[in-house]
Every structure is written in structure tokens, then in C-alpha cells.
Amino acid sequence: MTTSQKAPPAPALTRPAGRGRPAPGRGPRPEHTLWPWLFVAPLVAGIAVFYLWPIVQTAGYSFTETGPFGGSTFAGVDNYVALFQDPELYLSLGNTLLYTVIVLLGIPIAVGLASLLNLPGLRFAAVYRVLFFLPYVAMPTAVAMVWRVIFNGDFGILNRALAVVGIEGPYWISTPGAATVAVAVVGLWSSLGFSMIVLAAGLKSIPPELYEAAELDGATRWRQFRAITVPLLTPSIFFVLIITVIASFQVFDLLYAILGSSNPVLPRSMSLVYFFYREGFVANDKGYAAAIAMVIFLLIGLLTALQFRLQRRWVHSD
């Protein structure tokens, strides 16, 4: 072959028909879209049967009136009209809000304790975390029995300690107002462990280089806590805030176990859920109780939506 002659061009590589990229306009095959739905179907079915359907049923019951021998008749919005005219609704709502505010005071306490337990070189930190977490997993009835002894007006440990400094303590669980505060203090104490575990996990995600750089700049421990720890911990604080508010609006077992069903102060210290329990299972007014349940459901939903709306102003997600 001479230099003036050129080599013939190489033949272009072509893909066999039906292989490689699907032809334009052709979507995934039906069996490819069916498998994901088959995997999530049990979860969706469980949520629908055990969560969504009871909500729909309760909403339907709230528009009915239950007879003394069973059966129900349609009552329209009569249950809601009677409920919003019932002073016990606002009494129980006030008690629930008071309980929620006191329990929320445990979040800054948990932030401080989690930060102390996260200090480098602290011995037995894991043991301290377990001890703080134990009240959260303990049975509410067992916790209530212990605190009933502590709050006893005659021989309780709390009143004896107050007497040492010259303060006469009240009968905590049989005095209106003081009973709600006493139950809320127990709720705060019980929730500290859960909040600390969540916040401690959030502290582990903060890069230690930030603290080293701040220390080189001369920042004190308090300055590091305010400028680094708290801002970067706000996502975890927000999560704890949501869970605490929802749990506080559902308080029942702790209140019922500490005060007792025969306590004369219980009608003036009842929560929203206890109000629902009394109307539905003691007075046997299922329609009225369903209306109370729907009000609780809507209140929790509105408060949660409000918190998600406001978190844009103070939660640092980046």
C-alpha cells in the first residue's frame, strides 16, 4: 500500500435490536412498578387499618348519640355545640397546657445535662446515661407509687425536706393546682432520659474541629456552648419539642395513677384525655367522648403544624 492510498474507514458499531436503552416513548414494564408497591403494601395496610380507619370511625361517632342500652342515632353537631359550652373542656385544656409547659422546662435541663455528659474524659458517662434513662422505660404505675410516697402530705420526703428550711408543704396530690404541678414534675423527671439520649446523639454529630477552632480564638466554654452547641443542636431540640408536646397532650396514665380514681381533686385536675375517658367509659356517652377525641386530635395537629412553621426561624439545619 502506498502512502497516497488511505485506509478504508472502520465500520460503525451498532447495537443489536432490542438491547441497550429502551426506545423513546417506552416506559418501564408493569412488573417493574408493581414490586415497590408490593413491598410497602403491608405497612400501608397496617397504617390504614390501625390508624386512619379509627380516626374516620371516631369522626363518625362524634356526630351520633349513644342510647343507654347501646345503639346510636345521628345527632349532627349537637355534641360539638355541647362540648364547646362545657366549662370542663376549658378546665381540662388549662390543666393540660399547664402540664405541657412544665414538662417542656425539662428540655433546657436535658440540653445542659447532655452537654455535661458529653465532656471529654468524663468517667462513667455511659452509667449516668443509663440511670437517667431508666425512669423513661419504667412502668408508669411503679413510678406513680414511688412519687405518691414522696408527695404524701403527712410523712412524705418532700414535705419533710421543706420543713427543715421552715416551709410547710401542702398536701400535693389532694390540693387543686398543686396536684397538676406535682404530676407535671413527675412527667418532667420521667421524660429527661429520652430527651438526653436524643440530644446526646445530636451532640455526637457536631464536628470537634469547631470547638478546637473556637478555643484557639479564645472562646470560653460558655461562649462555645452558646455559639456552637445550641445552634447546631436545634434540629434535635426541635424533634424533642415535637415529641414532648404530643406526649404531654396525651397524658393520662401518670395522672390517673398518681391521683387515684377516688381523689376528690381529680375532677378539677383532669387532663383532656382523662376527660375523654370519663365521658366515654364512665358516663358511657360514646358520641360526646368521640367529639372530645376529635378536638384533642385537631389540637395536636394544629400545634404540630405551628411548630413546623415556626421552626424555620430558629432551627439551623445546615
Long-range contacts (C-beta under 8 A, 24 or more apart in sequence): 55-297, 58-290, 58-293, 58-294, 58-297, 59-290, 59-294, 61-286, 61-287, 61-290, 62-287, 62-290, 62-291, 62-293, 62-294, 63-287, 64-286, 64-287, 64-290, 65-287, 66-284, 66-285, 66-286, 66-287, 68-284, 72-286, 72-287, 75-287, 79-287, 79-288, 79-290, 79-291, 80-291, 82-288, 83-288, 83-291, 83-292, 83-295, 88-267, 88-270, 88-275, 89-275, 89-292, 89-295, 91-268, 91-270, 92-270, 92-271, 92-272, 92-274, 92-275, 93-272, 93-299, 95-180, 95-269, 95-270, 95-271, 96-248, 96-249, 96-251, 96-271, 96-272, 98-180, 98-181, 98-184, 99-180, 99-183, 99-184, 99-187, 99-248, 99-251, 99-271, 100-244, 100-245, 100-248, 100-249, 102-181, 102-184, 102-185, 102-187, 102-188, 103-184, 103-187, 103-188, 103-191, 103-244, 103-248, 104-241, 104-244, 104-245, 104-248, 105-188, 106-188, 106-189, 106-191, 106-192, 106-195, 106-244, 107-195, 107-237, 107-240, 107-241, 107-244, 109-188, 109-192, 110-192, 110-195, 110-196, 110-199, 110-240, 111-199, 111-230, 111-233, 111-237, 113-192, 113-196, 114-195, 114-196, 114-199, 114-200, 114-203, 115-203, 115-225, 115-229, 117-196, 117-200, 118-200, 118-203, 118-204, 129-193, 129-196, 129-197, 129-200, 132-192, 132-193, 132-196, 133-193, 133-194, 133-196, 133-197, 134-193, 135-189, 135-190, 135-192, 135-193, 136-190, 136-191, 136-192, 136-193, 136-194, 137-193, 138-190, 140-190, 140-253, 140-254, 140-257, 141-253, 141-257, 143-186, 143-190, 143-254, 143-257, 144-186, 144-254, 144-257, 144-258, 145-257, 147-182, 147-186, 147-258, 148-173, 148-258, 151-182, 151-258, 173-258, 173-259, 173-260, 173-263, 173-265, 174-263, 174-264, 174-265, 175-265, 176-265, 176-268, 176-269, 177-269, 179-259, 179-263, 179-265, 179-266, 179-269, 180-269, 182-258, 183-251, 183-254, 183-255, 183-258, 183-259, 183-269, 186-254, 186-258, 187-248, 187-251, 187-254, 190-254, 191-244, 191-247, 194-240, 194-243, 195-240, 195-244, 198-236, 198-239, 198-240, 199-233, 199-236, 199-237, 199-240, 201-236, 202-232, 202-233, 202-235, 202-236, 202-237, 203-229, 203-233, 205-232, 206-232, 206-233, 231-316, 232-316, 234-314, 234-315, 234-316, 235-315, 235-316, 235-317, 237-315, 238-307, 238-311, 238-315, 241-307, 242-304, 242-307, 245-300, 245-303, 245-304, 245-307, 246-300, 246-304, 249-273, 249-296, 249-299, 249-300, 249-303, 250-296, 250-300, 252-277, 272-296, 272-299
